[in-house]
Amino acid sequence: MKPTPVTPSISTDLFRSLLDAEYLSPAMLVYAARKDHRRLPTLLLSVMEQEGAELGTGARDELRRAHERDRDYQDLYRAIAEDAECRVLKGPRLAERYPAGLRRAVGDLDLVVPDEKALWSGLRRALREREVSRILLALHGEEGRELTVEIHWPSEDDLLDGDASAEFNTAPLPGNFGTVRPRTSLPDDDWVASLLGLAEERFQRSFEVRDILDVHVLAASAPPVDTVVEAIRGYGREPEVLELLTRANDSLGTGTLTDLAEALVEPAEAEEARRASAAHGIATDPDETDVDRRFKAGLPVQGFMLRRADDRRTLTEARRHAFSRGWLLLTPVGDYLLCGGPVVAQDDYEAALRELECLGEI
């Protein structure tokens, strides 16, 4: 017989502990959660409702909108999966593990695709399914071989919730653009993939209360320690996983996944030593703006959209085009000026448009 899954306990008392808000009123507890992260109150409100609190119209509507957003993402994923091989990472998968009746807000839909062909196929389907307002693009990895494309469309209440978005990645674990290289695949086990996805966030920001809650939920259905250690071996994220588990243990005070944390101490130390050694041979400047140098260094290169072409069928893969002021990226959904920073010079922009005019329709 399979063991009965353990249901993780999430309460307002847990929120008070994590937010250091033991003596705050319920209203101020919600305020503290919102200060920590814009989407954290959604989960707290659902906990309060489950504990018997009477929610007002605004709180009930926030929960309703979160439910509709999640359903929107699920519907879109199913549509994209009809046209392209893809896998959901992080948010939606983690939300499924929360106790029934609790609403973990999902910010965006993270999709992992096996290759560029699948990315463009899935993206085309998404453009047919949603009124997409923005298509953001970045290249990264060795010589810019990996692609990240992010799309945005209006949510029911953009002012309160922000717009809806989905991200397509050929490399689900991009690394730190230096000593930790991108990984283009994930473990088959969704539990381990979710843990790695959470740990990967450390390359962008510090761990937060929402991450601790996700670990707390994951701990309730953890695979055997040896299975997890073996699954993440070779991904080079052991230090980040260990830091995440240590932070969760310190915050929760319950010894969450202690055995796993202990088993990762030596692998994490070995990975830290490898990074220190590798750093001596890497001369990268994250502020470098030259696109060619960023490609050689494995740093991300952004795309500034010049024109959109949702129905273009002549391209199945993106193509780089050199011109006098740099590089254009011609893609199945539009054309971009590749740039090494957030600001594009007016002269470069105008030269790129002239080059596109010379190229004509792709």
N, C-alpha and C positions, 0 to 999 in steps of 0.2 A: 504493500500500500504506500502511496505517496504521502509524505507528511502534510498536515494541514497548514496552508500558508499563514504566517503570523501577520496580523493586522497592526501596522504601526499606530501608536497613540499620538495624536496631535491635539493639543488643547490650548485654551487661552493662557493657562499657566505656563505652558512651554513657550508661547510667544513672549510672555512677560519676562521669562528667564533669558531668552535669546536677545531681547531688545533692552534688557536692563530697565524694565518698566514695571516693577513689582507693585508700586503704589499708585499707578496712574488709573484714572477712570477709564471705562470702556471706550469712551469717545477719544480720549487722549492716547489710548493704546492703538487705536486705528490710525491716529495722526502719526504716532511714532513709527508704525509700520510703513506708512506712506513716505515718510522722510527717508526710511532705509532704502526702499525701492518702490517705484510707482505701481508695480503689479502685486506687491506683497499683501496689501489689504484685501484683495479678492479672496485669497486663501483664509485670512483671518476672519473675514465676514462669514464665510461658509462654516468655519469652526464655531463662531458665535451662534449662528442659526441652529446648528446641530445641538448646541448646548442649551438651547431654549430661549435665546435672546429674541426679542421682537424687533425685526428689522424695519426701518422706514422705507419709503418709496425709493429714495436714492440708493440705499444699500442693496435693495432687492434688484433694482435695475442694473447696478454694477455687476451683480452675479449673473443676471440674465445676459448682459452683453458679453461677459466672459464665456458663457456657454455657447452663445451664437458664434463668437470668434473661433472657438475650438471646433465647432461643427463646420464652419466655413473652411478651416484648414483640412479637416478630415475629408470633406467633399472634394476639395482641390487635389489632395494627395491621391485619392482614388481615381480621379480623372487623369492626372499626369501618369499614374502607374499603368493606365491602359495604353499609353503611347511610348513610354520609356521605362527601362529598368531603373528603379530608384529605391532608396531606403530612408526612413525617417530617423533623425537623430535628435537626442536631447529632449526638448520641451514636451512635445506630444507623447513621446514614449514614457517619460518620467511621470507625466500627469496621469497616465493609465494606472500607475502603481499606488496612487494615493487612495486612502479609504473611501468607500462609497459615500457619496453625499458631500465630499469636500472638493473644492474647485481650485486646483492649482492653475493660475493664469498662465497662458502660453503667449509669449510675445510674438514669435514668428515661427514659420514652418521651415525647419532645416532639413534639406534633402541632400543625400549623398548619391552621386551617379558614378557609374563605372568608367565612363570615358566622355570625351567631348561630344561625340555623336549623340549619346543619350542626353547630355545636358541640353543641347539645342532642340532635340526632339521634345523633351519635357517642357522646355521653356516656351516653345511654340504653342503647346497645348494650354499652358497656363495663360498665355496672352489671349487665347480664344475664350477662356473660361472667365477671366476677370478683366475689369476696366483698369488696366495697369497704367499708372501715371508716370512712373520712373523705372528705368532699367540701369542699374549701376553695375560696373564691371571692374574686375581687377585680375591681373596676372601675377603669379608668384611661383616660388619653387625654382629649381635649376633652369636657367635661361627662360623663365616665365612660362614653363610648360603646364602649370596648373591653372585652372580657371575657377573664379568665384563670380557668380552673377546673382544680383539681388534685385527683386522686383517689389514694387509698392503699389497698393491700391487703397481707396478710401475705406475706412471702417465705418461702423454705424455712428460713432461719435469720435471724430479725430481729435477734438480739443481735449477730451478727457483720456482717451485710450491710445492716441496715436494711430497712424495708419496701419493697415494690415500689410504683411510682407512675407516673402518666401525667399530662401537662399538656396541656390544650387551650387554644389561643390564637387569638383573632381578629386579633391584632397580633403577629406573630412577633418583631418588633424593637421593644420598648416604649420604648427611648430612656432619657433621664435625667429624665423628668418635669419638664422645664424648657425648656432651649434646644434640646434634641434631641427631636423629636416622634416618636410611634410610627409605624411603617410596617406597613401591613396586607398587604403583598405581598412576595414574595422574587423574586430573579432566577430564571429558568427553569433555569439551569445549577446542578446540585447542588454543584459544586466552589465556585463563587462564593457560593452560599447558605451553605455550611458555613463559609467564611472569614468571612462577615458574622456568622454565628451565634456563632463564637468571639470575634470582636472585640466583639460586643455585651456579652459577659460583663464587660468592663472597667467598665461602668457600675455593676456590683455588687461587684466585687472586683479585686484585682491579678492579673495573669497568673501562671500557675503552671507547674510542670514538665509537667503533663499537657497544657497548651495548647501548649507548645513541641514536644512529641512529635507532637501533631496537625498542627502546621504542617510539621514535618519530613516527615510522611507525605503531606500535601497537596502539598508541593513536588515530589514524584516524578511527579505527573501534572498539573502546572499548565498551564492554557490560555495562549495568547499574552498578553503584558502588556497590549497595547491592548484586547484583548477583556475582560480583567478590569476594567481602569480604566473602560471604557465601561459595563460591567454594574453597577458599584457607584456610578456617578455619580448623584447625586440622593438617595442614601440618607443622606447626612450622617454617615457613620461613618468617613470617611477618616483622621481622627486616631487612632482606635482601631485600625484595620487597620495603619496605619504603626507604631504603638507595638508591636503584636503581632509584626510582622515584624522590627522592630529588636531586640526582646527575643530572638527566635529566633536572629537572626544573632549577637548577642552571646553567647548561651548555647551554640550549636552550633559557632560558629567556622567555618562552611562556606559563608558567603555565600548562605544560603537565600533564594531569591526576591529577590535584590538588585536586579535590574532593576525588579521591581514596586515595591519600597520606594522606589527613586529616583523612579519615575514618580508616586508618591503624595505626594511632599514638597510640591509647590505646591498640589494640591487640599486637602491636610490643613491647610496654612497658611490657605488661603482659608476653609475651614470653621471653623477656630479664630477667625478674624476675624469671621465671621458670628455665631458664638455670643457673642462678646464684645459685639457690637453689640446682639444680641437680649436679652442679659441686662439691659440698662439699662431695658427696658420690661417686665420680669417681676418682680413683687414676690411671691415665694412663700416660705413658711416651711415646710420639710419637717416641722416639729414641730406644725404646725397640726392641731387635732383636730376642728374644725367641719366636718362632712361637706359642707355646701353650699359653703363656701370651698374645700375641697379639690377639689370638682368643677370649680369655676370656674378654679382654678389648674392643672388637669390632673394633680393629684397622685393617687396610688392610694387607693382607698377599699376597705376590707376588709369582707367579709361574715361575720357571726357566725351560724352555723346555729342556728335555733330548732326547726325540725322538718323531717324528711326525708319525701319523697314520691316514691319511685322510679317508681311506676306512674301518676303524674298525667298525664293526656292532655288536660286542659282548656286548658293553656297551651302555646303553641308558642314564645313568647318571654318573657323576664323582664319583669316589670312592677313599677315603683316605686310604693310606696304611702306617702303622707305621714300621719303621726300626731303626737300631741302631743309625743313625745320624739324625733322624728327621721324616719327613713325605714326602711321595710321593703322588701325585694326579694323578690318572689314569683316563683319560677322553676319550670320543669318538673320539677326534682328535689328541691325543698324551698324553705323560706322562711328568709330571713336578715335580721338586723338590720344595717344599714349603719353602720359606725363608722370614726372617723378615727384609731384607735390600736389597740394590741394588747390593751387592757384595757377591758372593758365594765362600766359601773357597774351595781350590783345593781338599783337603781331603774329604769334604762333597760331592763334585761333583763326584769324583771317586767312593766313597762308594755307591752313588745313582745309578751309572751305573752298579755296580756289583749286586746291589739288583734287578735291572730290568732284568739283565741277568738270575738271579735265578728264577725270576717270569716267564720268557719266554714270549710267545705271550699271550696277554690278550684276 
